[in-house]
Amino acid sequence: MDDFDRDTIAILQQHSWPGNIRELSNVVERAVIMGTGRLVFAEDLPPYLLPPQCAVAVPEDPPYWRGRSLKDIIKEAEKGIIRKVLACNHGNRMRTARDLAISRRALQYKIEEYGLAGANEE
């Protein structure tokens, strides 16, 4: 690791750091360990520091699930989560697979299954 991405630095600067230096130290150490390249990116930070657009939410209102099978609901949710995590990782499939705790091969299979191949290409 040589440096932090500009966006990552901005996220770190905007946080209030209620745990002060100890919390900051733990976050930096985790980010360096989680990083896979020469730069530490925002995606290497703990989820609570990430901007809202990277948060994954599942709709809870009844129209979402009414009249649908659990299997269909799970597939749609999985597709949305994969799309969101790919976007937050700027299309980086290795990071996305790591963040989702699946193999890159499994991710590739799901990208093809859900027709996400053109989305967020590396």
Secondary structure, DSSP 8 states (H G I E B T S, - for coil): --EE-HHHHHHHHHS--TTHHHHHHHHHHHHHHH--SSEE-GGGS-GGGS-GGG------SHHHHTT--HHHHHHHHHHHHHHHHHHHTTT-HHHHHHHHTS-HHHHHHHHHHTT-TTTT--
